[in-house]
């Protein structure tokens, strides 16, 4: 009986492993550097992966989301069952505060890219305010950028926090008064009075649970100060909201829905201005539970997208309709749509298309 029980356990374990294993299995897809010193030099992390696809694969490209991140990778073919790597080197020089950068990995196995992420917090020693990289002015405030980009925010998060350094580039102290913005965004400025030449910080706290909308969003906040050169400082706040599946249990992952796209890119061909073009893309649920298409979003007002059905049982499929109206746009066009689902392995998938407007 013990022998049979052991054999049954091994068989079940093998099936579970086969269900959980990805064709390209990374040991982790997100790495947190923690705290880095701004003058400490580049920090490097190596993402290791195993080729579980059953055939040799080759990494075609790795594209970083920022020039501050330098990628390198296994240039040779990775045989079945062997291990390869993606290296990410992040340079914190001139980039104080929180960072969250991505690496888009494309292989010859699947046109759908793999997204890796690095994040951390760059600390500045002392209060000396070097103006290196602070090229944007808003009144006497000097900033790295003219807007606040929070990157990915989870809908389940009650508070997602990002810090943005500032410098008082004026000749007088600047005192912070209050801010005006939507209910799901909170602004904190420290210190409340920044002396000439000193560094301060703007903290943006974004409540994804309160916002409760998928996809990319742009909002505006106004920071009120006594800055003589510009007391009312207006900033755009960008965030991309999606579900958080990071803590899903292995047994739940094995029974989860899986979304499979018919294609991840296509060409609509040549079209005339103000003439709509339409294409349908098939979506299949290849998982074990019901798949929910929770949101569809185009990256342009010229793109509209809809699905025949938003809920698919295992094995079912539906058509996602993409309409492109270029308006007065001309020449080569590249647009995209994002699909947000309850597939925990790939909760957000992207479809891109090209067109030439005559």
Secondary structure as UniProt FT lines:
FT   HELIX           2..20
FT   STRAND          24..26
FT   STRAND          30..37
FT   TURN            38..39
FT   STRAND          43..51
FT   STRAND          59..64
FT   TURN            67..68
FT   STRAND          69..73
FT   TURN            80..81
FT   STRAND          83..90
FT   TURN            93..94
FT   STRAND          97..107
FT   STRAND          114..123
FT   TURN            132..133
FT   STRAND          136..138
FT   TURN            139..140
FT   STRAND          141..143
FT   STRAND          147..154
FT   TURN            155..156
FT   STRAND          160..168
FT   STRAND          174..180
FT   TURN            183..184
FT   STRAND          185..190
FT   STRAND          193..194
FT   TURN            196..197
FT   STRAND          198..206
FT   HELIX           208..211
FT   STRAND          215..225
FT   TURN            228..229
FT   STRAND          232..242
FT   TURN            246..247
FT   HELIX           250..254
FT   STRAND          259..261
FT   STRAND          265..271
FT   TURN            273..274
FT   STRAND          276..285
FT   STRAND          291..298
FT   TURN            301..302
FT   STRAND          303..307
FT   STRAND          311..312
FT   TURN            314..315
FT   STRAND          317..325
FT   TURN            327..328
FT   STRAND          331..341
FT   STRAND          348..357
//
